[in-house]
Amino acid sequence: MEKVLFIKNITPENLIKIYERLETPLKGNIAVKLHSGEEGNQNYLKPDFVKPLIEHVNGTVVECNTAYDGARDTTEKHIELMKKHGWSKYFTVDILDASEDMILENKNGEIIKKNIIGAKMKQYDSMLVLSHFKGHPMGGFGGAIKNIAIGLASKEGKRYIHTGGIENATYEDMFKADHDSFLKSMADAAKTITDFYQNDIVYINVMCNMSVDCDCCKVAEDPCMEDIGILASKDPVALDQACIDLVYQSNDPGKNKLIERIESQNGLLTIESAEKQQVGSRKYKLITID
């Protein structure tokens, strides 16, 4: 049973504290995978908030291009948005699929047997996955699993996951695919990332600004419930499950809107599939720290 740490007060200092309490110091060239925020989005984690933690680990902010039209669908546009959103002001920024892709295999994948990611990921020895927990129009919710699955897939890889394994998929193909196959494919993809980094990857979810929409939405709904806190674990499945449980256990009536989004998109299937893929375990022990 994996430990999930929890701090209620959401501050930059507590991001560092919860990382340190994981007692899993990352080594070498450290990638920090986060969501840079689509142009126009108001809910994503801002650079000023995460700056102390990223500096603490001496990490490089990494991202990948999107599979849909917008301000992040090419490397050139993505870099400009990273500047506009302030990421480049503070950090070295690296678009992992800027030049070429590479393949990670998952021979036991339920839907897809490979994951297409940015080739520059192999330059990093370890990874801090810093996720904003919130809803998602297609996945139901977004947390650690989505951040390492869709989030680390290249532009082509994102379409491959969304379509449940269609080669050279188009933008239109993503909206014709079987929905549950997409959710299971995220779990298959996540397994390739955890296998790649083994013990050199840790996860932090920040439960704030919880809209039903993702940070990938240019026009996102405002948050529907109050902030809950910061959670961290070495297990992304346990971490996402703990966040889901805290939403359901909340006394905030606004939770019903987020729960409706999660359930309407069958979002829990991703967690269930990730456990079957041995990405992690849904069983956890929640430890509250001051």
Rosetta silent file (secondary structure, phi, psi, omega in degrees, C-alpha in Angstrom):
SEQUENCE: MEKVLFIKNITPENLIKIYERLETPLKGNIAVKLHSGEEGNQNYLKPDFVKPLIEHVNGTVVECNTAYDGARDTTEKHIELMKKHGWSKYFTVDILDASEDMILENKNGEIIKKNIIGAKMKQYDSMLVLSHFKGHPMGGFGGAIKNIAIGLASKEGKRYIHTGGIENATYEDMFKADHDSFLKSMADAAKTITDFYQNDIVYINVMCNMSVDCDCCKVAEDPCMEDIGILASKDPVALDQACIDLVYQSNDPGKNKLIERIESQNGLLTIESAEKQQVGSRKYKLITID
SCORE:     score description
SCORE:     0.000 S_00000001
   1 L     0.000  120.122 -175.370    0.000    0.000    0.000 S_00000001
   2 E   -82.362  147.039  176.749    1.617    3.224   -1.169 S_00000001
   3 E   -80.855  138.119  169.786    1.746    6.376    0.931 S_00000001
   4 E  -121.600  119.799 -179.882   -0.003    9.519   -0.289 S_00000001
   5 E   -88.535  147.968 -177.019    0.991   12.680    1.542 S_00000001
   6 E  -138.489  130.557  171.337   -1.491   15.521    2.024 S_00000001
   7 E  -126.631  127.749 -176.497   -1.096   19.178    3.005 S_00000001
   8 L   -73.361  -41.797 -173.852   -4.216   21.332    3.176 S_00000001
   9 L   -80.176  118.386 -175.655   -2.588   24.751    2.853 S_00000001
  10 L   -90.988  102.333  179.023   -1.611   25.420   -0.762 S_00000001
  11 L  -139.750  158.670  174.808    1.578   27.493   -0.770 S_00000001
  12 H   -58.728  -36.989 -179.873    4.877   27.444   -2.686 S_00000001
  13 H   -64.722  -36.628 -179.466    6.644   26.545    0.552 S_00000001
  14 H   -74.883  -22.266  171.195    4.396   23.535    1.062 S_00000001
  15 H   -61.767  -44.971  177.862    5.184   22.277   -2.431 S_00000001
  16 H   -65.689  -43.681 -177.839    8.804   21.996   -1.317 S_00000001
  17 H   -60.015  -45.680 -175.782    7.842   20.507    2.039 S_00000001
  18 H   -70.818  -33.059  174.911    5.695   17.742    0.547 S_00000001
  19 H   -63.787  -45.966 -179.811    8.376   16.912   -2.032 S_00000001
  20 H   -63.547  -37.251 -178.138   10.996   16.605    0.695 S_00000001
  21 H   -71.264  -14.664  173.145    8.712   14.448    2.833 S_00000001
  22 L   -68.170  -23.242  179.090    8.478   11.923    0.003 S_00000001
  23 L    55.156   41.386  176.326   12.131   11.166    0.793 S_00000001
  24 L  -133.671   72.731 -176.961   12.811   10.345   -2.837 S_00000001
  25 L   -63.756  129.839  178.794   15.341   12.913   -4.039 S_00000001
  26 L   -79.808  150.214 -171.567   15.521   13.093   -7.805 S_00000001
  27 L  -123.669  162.296  172.330   18.946   12.871   -9.402 S_00000001
  28 L    68.090 -144.133  179.831   20.830   14.016  -12.454 S_00000001
  29 L   -82.332  110.180 -169.956   19.152   16.029  -15.185 S_00000001
  30 E  -101.493  124.577  173.102   15.615   16.535  -13.822 S_00000001
  31 E   -92.081  138.840  173.650   12.574   17.155  -16.008 S_00000001
  32 E  -114.653  104.373 -179.825    9.559   18.884  -14.476 S_00000001
  33 E   -87.727  118.196  177.531    6.448   17.922  -16.443 S_00000001
  34 L  -138.634 -178.276  178.594    3.643   20.416  -15.959 S_00000001
  35 L  -105.789  118.452 -176.264    0.868   21.985  -18.011 S_00000001
  36 L   -71.912  -16.293  177.692    1.898   25.276  -19.601 S_00000001
  37 L    88.012  124.894  177.057   -1.751   26.316  -19.993 S_00000001
  38 L   -68.382  152.063  177.834   -3.580   26.970  -23.254 S_00000001
  39 L   -58.656  126.753 -179.052   -3.802   30.580  -24.370 S_00000001
  40 L    97.706  -17.161 -179.617   -6.804   32.167  -22.628 S_00000001
  41 L   -73.016  140.784 -176.401   -6.999   29.575  -19.838 S_00000001
  42 L  -108.957   -5.120 -167.835   -7.250   31.055  -16.353 S_00000001
  43 L  -106.428  -12.013 -174.847   -6.924   27.987  -14.120 S_00000001
  44 L   -64.909  157.783  177.087   -3.498   26.438  -14.778 S_00000001
  45 L   -66.300  130.611 -174.091   -0.746   26.477  -12.128 S_00000001
  46 L   -90.671  153.275 -178.060    1.226   29.688  -12.569 S_00000001
  47 H   -56.075  -40.109 -179.331    5.037   30.018  -12.777 S_00000001
  48 H   -60.563  -34.157 -177.780    5.303   32.185   -9.649 S_00000001
  49 H   -71.373  -41.985 -175.136    3.612   29.466   -7.598 S_00000001
  50 H   -92.930   -6.736 -176.027    5.835   26.577   -8.695 S_00000001
  51 H   -53.720  -49.689 -178.862    9.073   28.592   -9.039 S_00000001
  52 H   -58.613  -39.729 -179.673   10.500   27.774   -5.571 S_00000001
  53 H   -68.629  -44.524 -178.861   10.006   24.021   -6.053 S_00000001
  54 H   -64.232  -38.701  175.562   11.462   23.932   -9.565 S_00000001
  55 H   -67.453  -35.112 -179.941   14.459   25.920   -8.375 S_00000001
  56 H   -61.312  -39.014 -179.631   14.753   23.625   -5.356 S_00000001
  57 H   -94.632   -3.416 -177.721   15.200   20.569   -7.608 S_00000001
  58 L    55.550   50.930 -174.376   17.090   22.535  -10.278 S_00000001
  59 L   -97.189  163.181  173.627   14.676   21.203  -12.880 S_00000001
  60 E  -106.242  129.340  177.580   13.932   21.942  -16.517 S_00000001
  61 E   -73.492  124.290 -179.840   10.302   22.604  -17.459 S_00000001
  62 E  -120.116  146.286  177.760    9.255   20.153  -20.168 S_00000001
  63 E  -147.396  170.838  175.680    6.170   20.068  -22.345 S_00000001
  64 L  -133.507  154.275 -177.999    4.939   18.491  -25.590 S_00000001
  65 L   -70.668  157.883 -175.720    2.957   19.920  -28.471 S_00000001
  66 L   -91.024  162.270 -179.654   -0.796   19.446  -28.721 S_00000001
  67 L   -94.601   -1.237 -177.856   -2.808   17.366  -31.167 S_00000001
  68 L  -122.031  161.741  179.665   -5.438   20.063  -31.709 S_00000001
  69 L   -64.920  142.662  179.219   -5.334   23.564  -33.172 S_00000001
  70 L   161.506 -162.422 -176.019   -4.310   26.287  -30.752 S_00000001
  71 L   -85.786    3.020 -178.407   -1.361   28.183  -29.353 S_00000001
  72 L  -130.012   20.062 -174.790    0.607   25.030  -28.532 S_00000001
  73 L   -89.711   -6.314  170.614    0.228   22.872  -31.646 S_00000001
  74 L  -132.237  157.342 -179.501    3.665   23.697  -33.071 S_00000001
  75 H   -60.545  -42.144 -177.344    7.001   24.085  -31.303 S_00000001
  76 H   -62.945  -46.226  179.395    7.355   27.679  -32.455 S_00000001
  77 H   -67.903  -38.081 -179.437    3.924   28.702  -31.177 S_00000001
  78 H   -63.826  -43.583  178.963    4.368   26.712  -27.978 S_00000001
  79 H   -61.462  -41.412  178.839    7.663   28.443  -27.188 S_00000001
  80 H   -63.816  -39.951  178.751    6.052   31.835  -27.725 S_00000001
  81 H   -68.397  -36.084  176.769    3.199   30.940  -25.365 S_00000001
  82 H   -60.845  -36.331  175.287    5.689   29.707  -22.759 S_00000001
  83 H   -68.290  -45.551 -178.122    7.256   33.152  -22.933 S_00000001
  84 H   -62.248  -38.716 -179.197    3.868   34.873  -22.756 S_00000001
  85 L   -82.978   -3.561  173.737    2.809   32.821  -19.724 S_00000001
  86 L    93.663    1.178 -178.940    6.072   33.550  -17.925 S_00000001
  87 H   -65.641  -43.780 -177.186    7.643   30.086  -17.946 S_00000001
  88 H   -71.158  -17.628  177.645   10.695   31.160  -19.916 S_00000001
  89 H   -65.139  -37.153 -174.212   11.218   34.120  -17.601 S_00000001
  90 H  -105.190  -30.232 -166.303   12.157   31.832  -14.739 S_00000001
  91 L  -129.480  157.626  163.807   13.096   28.452  -16.185 S_00000001
  92 L   -72.365  130.876 -176.087   14.843   26.599  -18.942 S_00000001
  93 E  -117.881  136.220 -177.520   12.008   25.277  -21.107 S_00000001
  94 E  -133.512  120.582  174.398   12.231   22.218  -23.349 S_00000001
  95 E   -89.206  109.477 -167.226    9.610   21.035  -25.867 S_00000001
  96 L   -66.343  -28.318  179.832   10.325   17.303  -25.909 S_00000001
  97 L  -105.361   31.949 -178.069    8.919   16.606  -29.379 S_00000001
  98 L   -66.174  -32.928 -174.485   10.464   19.660  -31.004 S_00000001
  99 L  -116.394  -49.179 -177.201   12.592   17.646  -33.431 S_00000001
 100 L  -152.666  166.877  179.899   11.728   13.951  -33.461 S_00000001
 101 E  -107.111  165.754  169.662    9.770   11.203  -31.722 S_00000001
 102 E  -140.677  162.973 -175.053   10.749    7.900  -30.184 S_00000001
 103 E  -108.065  132.388  167.803    8.813    4.745  -29.347 S_00000001
 104 E  -113.179  132.421 -175.703    8.333    3.151  -25.930 S_00000001
 105 E   -94.395  146.690  169.476    6.840   -0.326  -25.997 S_00000001
 106 L  -136.267   87.827 -174.695    4.157   -1.853  -23.789 S_00000001
 107 L   -62.993  -22.439 -179.535    3.775   -5.415  -25.038 S_00000001
 108 L  -100.270   13.289  179.167    1.039   -6.069  -22.465 S_00000001
 109 L   -60.257  140.447 -178.388   -0.988   -2.980  -23.305 S_00000001
 110 L   -72.604  -38.934 -177.188   -4.723   -3.631  -23.438 S_00000001
 111 L  -113.544  -50.745 -179.760   -5.391   -1.302  -26.378 S_00000001
 112 L  -115.277  146.244 -177.399   -2.054    0.064  -27.598 S_00000001
 113 L  -105.682    1.895  178.737    1.302   -1.711  -27.552 S_00000001
 114 E  -148.518  161.852  177.415    3.471    1.363  -27.977 S_00000001
 115 E  -130.282  132.731 -178.086    3.667    4.988  -26.907 S_00000001
 116 E  -104.161  113.000 -174.812    4.985    7.752  -29.163 S_00000001
 117 E  -125.919  169.123  175.672    6.819   10.416  -27.184 S_00000001
 118 E   -67.395  131.076 -174.490    9.246   13.263  -27.764 S_00000001
 119 H   -64.669  -22.820 -177.653   12.747   11.885  -28.279 S_00000001
 120 H   -69.978   -9.424  178.792   14.306   14.543  -26.053 S_00000001
 121 H   -62.804  -28.359 -178.555   12.876   12.801  -22.984 S_00000001
 122 H   -68.343   -8.548  176.741   15.835   10.409  -23.047 S_00000001
 123 H   -78.964   -9.565 -173.863   18.056   13.347  -22.069 S_00000001
 124 L  -108.582  133.782 -176.849   16.499   13.381  -18.574 S_00000001
 125 L   -82.571  -27.300 -177.327   17.551   11.085  -15.737 S_00000001
 126 E  -153.848  168.378 -174.381   14.495   11.651  -13.550 S_00000001
 127 E  -144.448  136.020  168.844   11.162   13.438  -13.568 S_00000001
 128 E  -103.970  117.854 -179.436    8.948   15.471  -11.254 S_00000001
 129 E   -98.081  106.230 -174.865    5.352   15.272  -12.445 S_00000001
 130 E  -107.882  104.869 -170.492    3.628   18.414  -11.207 S_00000001
 131 E  -115.263  144.558  171.581   -0.072   18.209  -12.012 S_00000001
 132 E   -94.792  114.939  179.941   -3.080   20.449  -11.555 S_00000001
 133 L   -80.582  128.295 -176.529   -5.989   18.192  -10.560 S_00000001
 134 E  -166.100 -176.513  175.965   -9.214   19.262  -12.297 S_00000001
 135 E   -79.029  176.907  177.368  -11.907   18.070  -14.667 S_00000001
 136 E  -154.173  134.818 -176.013  -11.436   17.267  -18.339 S_00000001
 137 L   -59.796  -32.084 -177.419  -13.921   17.425  -21.247 S_00000001
 138 L  -109.571  -39.631 -177.438  -12.922   13.998  -22.604 S_00000001
 139 L   -84.768   -9.641 -176.914  -11.040   12.208  -19.822 S_00000001
 140 E    87.671  -47.305  175.495  -13.441   13.211  -17.047 S_00000001
 141 E  -151.674  161.321  174.981  -10.561   14.409  -14.907 S_00000001
 142 E  -128.179  131.127  177.719   -6.896   15.228  -15.268 S_00000001
 143 L  -150.167 -141.467 -175.657   -4.205   14.354  -12.752 S_00000001
 144 H   -67.178  -42.481 -177.545   -0.910   12.492  -12.622 S_00000001
 145 H   -62.399  -47.474  179.726   -1.870    9.646  -14.972 S_00000001
 146 H   -62.998  -35.897 -177.166   -3.070   11.971  -17.700 S_00000001
 147 H   -66.235  -33.101  178.360    0.013   14.165  -17.288 S_00000001
 148 H   -92.428  -14.029 -178.830    2.393   11.289  -18.032 S_00000001
 149 L   -92.442  -86.045  175.717    0.167    9.678  -20.681 S_00000001
 150 L   -59.304  -40.124 -174.179   -1.344   12.281  -23.007 S_00000001
 151 L   -61.745  -36.772 -178.916    0.897   14.956  -21.492 S_00000001
 152 L   -95.468   -7.419  176.360    4.186   13.301  -22.460 S_00000001
 153 E   -71.231  145.865  175.344    3.011   11.949  -25.802 S_00000001
 154 L   -70.639  178.839  178.180    4.172   13.813  -28.870 S_00000001
 155 H   -55.831  -48.935  177.628    1.710   15.430  -31.246 S_00000001
 156 H   -65.251  -39.107 -179.222    1.443   12.174  -33.201 S_00000001
 157 H   -63.679  -36.827  177.407    1.436   10.196  -29.965 S_00000001
 158 H   -61.982  -43.064  178.949   -1.495   12.152  -28.587 S_00000001
 159 H   -68.049  -34.808  178.184   -3.566   11.304  -31.653 S_00000001
 160 H   -63.526  -43.092  178.503   -2.459    7.677  -31.395 S_00000001
 161 H   -68.067  -48.121 -177.309   -3.695    7.492  -27.783 S_00000001
 162 H   -58.200  -33.837 -176.065   -6.908    9.397  -28.451 S_00000001
 163 L   -95.875    4.630  179.804   -7.841    7.054  -31.304 S_00000001
 164 L    68.098   30.783  171.945   -6.934    3.856  -29.509 S_00000001
 165 L   103.767   24.010  175.416   -4.002    3.104  -31.802 S_00000001
 166 L   -80.620  124.447  178.545   -4.785    4.443  -35.274 S_00000001
 167 L   -70.705  138.565  178.445   -1.544    5.001  -37.188 S_00000001
 168 L    52.860   41.552 -177.895   -1.104    8.490  -38.653 S_00000001
 169 L   -64.138  149.402  176.797   -4.413    9.545  -37.152 S_00000001
 170 L   -96.013  170.337  175.647   -5.930   12.876  -38.121 S_00000001
 171 L   -57.521  -42.959 -178.672   -7.465   15.505  -35.891 S_00000001
 172 H   -65.510  -32.547 -179.666  -10.917   14.351  -36.992 S_00000001
 173 H   -60.968  -30.092 -176.651  -10.112   10.732  -36.117 S_00000001
 174 H   -63.120  -27.150 -175.580   -9.779   11.680  -32.440 S_00000001
 175 H   -98.430    2.739  177.501  -13.487   12.483  -32.216 S_00000001
 176 L  -106.789  -12.217 -171.359  -14.652    9.317  -33.976 S_00000001
 177 L   -74.946  159.492  175.085  -12.777    6.830  -31.793 S_00000001
 178 L   -65.089  127.111 -172.246  -14.240    4.574  -29.110 S_00000001
 179 H   -65.730  -45.167 -178.710  -14.191    6.567  -25.877 S_00000001
 180 H   -65.966  -30.546  176.189  -13.316    3.750  -23.486 S_00000001
 181 H   -65.343  -36.479  174.193  -10.461    2.692  -25.763 S_00000001
 182 H   -61.544  -46.351 -178.641   -9.049    6.196  -25.384 S_00000001
 183 H   -63.695  -42.595  179.002   -9.234    5.969  -21.587 S_00000001
 184 H   -68.641  -34.288  178.635   -7.586    2.545  -21.545 S_00000001
 185 H   -64.997  -33.185  174.974   -4.937    3.723  -23.996 S_00000001
 186 H   -61.162  -40.743  178.104   -3.939    6.438  -21.527 S_00000001
 187 H   -65.111  -41.804  177.891   -3.276    3.711  -18.965 S_00000001
 188 H   -60.664  -42.117  179.958   -1.253    1.731  -21.524 S_00000001
 189 H   -68.013  -40.758 -179.888    0.802    4.834  -22.313 S_00000001
 190 H   -59.528  -35.875  179.963    1.326    5.692  -18.652 S_00000001
 191 H   -60.991  -37.228 -179.590    2.855    2.243  -18.109 S_00000001
 192 H   -65.983  -32.239 -179.721    5.601    2.983  -20.637 S_00000001
 193 H   -74.516  -44.281  178.992    6.588    6.121  -18.722 S_00000001
 194 H   -65.643  -34.213  175.201    6.716    4.450  -15.309 S_00000001
 195 H   -67.203  -38.254 -178.243    8.771    1.634  -16.835 S_00000001
 196 H   -63.933  -44.057 -175.521   11.120    4.167  -18.429 S_00000001
 197 H   -96.181  -15.156  178.896   11.858    6.037  -15.186 S_00000001
 198 L    53.165 -115.061 -177.429   11.383    3.175  -12.703 S_00000001
 199 L   -93.271    4.358 -175.194   12.056    4.700   -9.251 S_00000001
 200 L  -102.301   43.503  178.596   13.291    8.037  -10.589 S_00000001
 201 E  -149.354  134.226  177.682    9.902    9.711  -10.897 S_00000001
 202 E  -132.872  162.154 -169.391    7.643   11.328   -8.289 S_00000001
 203 E  -132.427  134.828  173.708    4.221   12.944   -8.489 S_00000001
 204 E  -129.337  128.255  174.059    2.565   15.991   -6.951 S_00000001
 205 E  -111.507  132.652  176.899   -1.102   16.923   -7.545 S_00000001
 206 E  -109.477  116.861 -177.297   -2.388   20.365   -6.608 S_00000001
 207 E   -95.395   78.174  178.037   -6.143   20.436   -5.935 S_00000001
 208 L  -138.823  163.553  177.882   -6.913   24.091   -6.603 S_00000001
 209 L    46.168   48.265 -172.792   -8.934   26.039   -9.190 S_00000001
 210 E   -82.191   93.228  174.181  -10.906   22.860   -9.836 S_00000001
 211 L   -89.494  164.726  171.768  -12.951   23.521  -12.939 S_00000001
 212 L   -74.220  -13.449 -177.659  -14.798   20.837  -14.887 S_00000001
 213 L  -103.188  157.867 -178.957  -12.500   21.834  -17.755 S_00000001
 214 L   -85.193  168.363  175.112   -8.824   21.130  -18.331 S_00000001
 215 L   -71.771   -8.223  176.654   -5.986   23.636  -18.611 S_00000001
 216 L   -81.625   -7.232 -178.261   -5.971   22.725  -22.322 S_00000001
 217 L   -87.695  125.099  177.997   -9.257   24.611  -22.790 S_00000001
 218 L   -66.775  -39.208  175.730   -8.928   28.149  -24.119 S_00000001
 219 L  -115.052   95.482 -177.388  -12.342   28.987  -22.711 S_00000001
 220 L  -103.011  147.996  173.110  -12.595   27.062  -19.446 S_00000001
 221 L   -67.313  152.257  175.966  -15.353   27.213  -16.876 S_00000001
 222 L   -68.018  159.998  178.870  -14.448   28.853  -13.587 S_00000001
 223 L   -53.788  142.933 -176.376  -13.691   26.566  -10.611 S_00000001
 224 L  -105.415   -7.391  178.971  -16.783   24.830   -9.256 S_00000001
 225 E  -149.274  163.810 -177.561  -15.543   23.973   -5.757 S_00000001
 226 L   -69.882  156.681  177.325  -13.142   25.215   -3.118 S_00000001
 227 L   -61.402  149.338 -178.776   -9.476   24.271   -3.062 S_00000001
 228 L  -112.866  -43.727  179.341   -8.610   21.075   -1.167 S_00000001
 229 E   154.260 -167.555  178.885   -4.821   20.878   -0.886 S_00000001
 230 E  -112.710  134.589  176.866   -1.565   19.407   -2.171 S_00000001
 231 E  -126.480  150.362 -179.527   -0.982   15.661   -2.462 S_00000001
 232 E  -146.863  148.701  179.750    2.187   13.745   -3.345 S_00000001
 233 E  -163.430  165.325  169.854    3.194   10.140   -3.897 S_00000001
 234 L   -90.571   -0.952 -176.502    5.588    7.829   -5.700 S_00000001
 235 L  -122.724  111.597 -177.147    2.498    6.086   -7.133 S_00000001
 236 H   -69.368  -28.192  178.993    0.402    8.010   -9.717 S_00000001
 237 H   -70.514  -48.448  177.022   -2.552    5.635   -9.430 S_00000001
 238 H   -59.395  -39.923 -178.063   -2.749    5.958   -5.651 S_00000001
 239 H   -64.705  -49.499  179.520   -2.336    9.715   -5.981 S_00000001
 240 H   -65.137  -37.748  178.269   -5.149   10.192   -8.493 S_00000001
 241 H   -63.402  -40.850  178.302   -7.401    7.826   -6.534 S_00000001
 242 H   -62.736  -40.222  178.258   -6.799    9.830   -3.350 S_00000001
 243 H   -64.638  -44.077  176.845   -7.718   13.045   -5.161 S_00000001
 244 H   -58.550  -45.579 -179.003  -10.904   11.478   -6.519 S_00000001
 245 H   -62.007  -39.105  179.924  -11.807   10.262   -3.029 S_00000001
 246 H   -66.900  -33.584  175.664  -11.272   13.724   -1.534 S_00000001
 247 H   -64.821  -49.911 -178.566  -13.629   15.207   -4.111 S_00000001
 248 H   -63.345  -34.208 -177.903  -16.352   12.661   -3.324 S_00000001
 249 H   -81.918  -10.906 -176.352  -15.836   13.102    0.434 S_00000001
 250 L   -64.644  149.670  174.665  -15.972   16.904    0.271 S_00000001
 251 L   -90.650   -0.915 -178.767  -18.828   18.850    1.870 S_00000001
 252 L   -74.170  119.651 -179.560  -18.648   21.444   -0.886 S_00000001
 253 L   -62.397  -21.554  178.663  -21.901   21.299   -2.922 S_00000001
 254 L   -66.217  -13.994 -179.858  -19.923   22.374   -5.977 S_00000001
 255 H   -61.490  -27.905 -176.315  -18.388   18.904   -6.045 S_00000001
 256 H   -60.315  -33.627  179.693  -21.508   17.604   -7.784 S_00000001
 257 H   -69.242  -42.129  178.777  -20.589   19.451  -10.955 S_00000001
 258 H   -68.927  -41.082  178.578  -17.078   17.972  -11.010 S_00000001
 259 H   -62.754  -40.530  178.571  -18.351   14.492  -10.160 S_00000001
 260 H   -60.571  -39.819  178.925  -20.906   14.715  -12.980 S_00000001
 261 H   -66.165  -44.641  179.752  -18.076   15.530  -15.406 S_00000001
 262 H   -60.389  -49.031 -174.682  -15.938   12.630  -14.126 S_00000001
 263 H   -73.652  -35.408 -178.852  -18.764   10.096  -14.259 S_00000001
 264 H   -65.579  -26.218  178.964  -20.271   11.266  -17.550 S_00000001
 265 L  -102.171    9.208  178.757  -16.925   10.609  -19.246 S_00000001
 266 L    56.967   37.853 -172.968  -16.302    7.324  -17.385 S_00000001
 267 L   -59.610  -30.589 -177.865  -13.142    8.890  -15.987 S_00000001
 268 H   -67.542  -16.856  177.975  -12.559    6.271  -13.298 S_00000001
 269 H   -61.635  -33.010  179.263  -11.879    3.704  -16.026 S_00000001
 270 H   -62.654  -43.854  178.648   -8.467    5.283  -16.549 S_00000001
 271 H   -65.591  -44.629 -179.789   -7.506    4.643  -12.908 S_00000001
 272 H   -61.146  -43.218 -179.325   -8.900    1.117  -13.012 S_00000001
 273 H   -68.696  -36.888  178.495   -7.022    0.354  -16.241 S_00000001
 274 H   -64.521  -36.960  176.303   -3.807    1.874  -14.902 S_00000001
 275 H   -65.595  -42.194  178.386   -3.976   -0.440  -11.892 S_00000001
 276 H   -62.892  -32.871  178.284   -4.467   -3.435  -14.208 S_00000001
 277 L   -80.400    0.434  179.995   -1.436   -2.282  -16.195 S_00000001
 278 L    63.087   32.702  169.942    0.555   -2.217  -12.920 S_00000001
 279 L   -69.744  -31.697  179.817    1.208    1.502  -13.183 S_00000001
 280 L   177.804 -168.133 -176.807    0.330    1.578   -9.474 S_00000001
 281 L  -122.100  142.825  176.198   -2.265    0.606   -6.896 S_00000001
 282 L   -77.923  -10.973  177.410   -5.596    2.175   -5.976 S_00000001
 283 L   -86.583  131.857 -175.881   -4.959    1.151   -2.364 S_00000001
 284 E  -152.665  164.350  172.772   -3.170    3.830   -0.389 S_00000001
 285 E  -116.907  117.686 -179.870   -2.590    5.303    3.035 S_00000001
 286 E   -84.339  123.051 -178.666   -3.319    9.033    3.269 S_00000001
 287 E  -117.496  115.133  179.032   -0.881   10.790    5.593 S_00000001
 288 E   -85.831  130.675  177.271   -1.640   14.375    6.579 S_00000001
 289 L  -120.777  151.684 -178.715    1.376   16.549    7.337 S_00000001
 290 L   -78.878    0.000    0.000    1.498   20.015    8.833 S_00000001
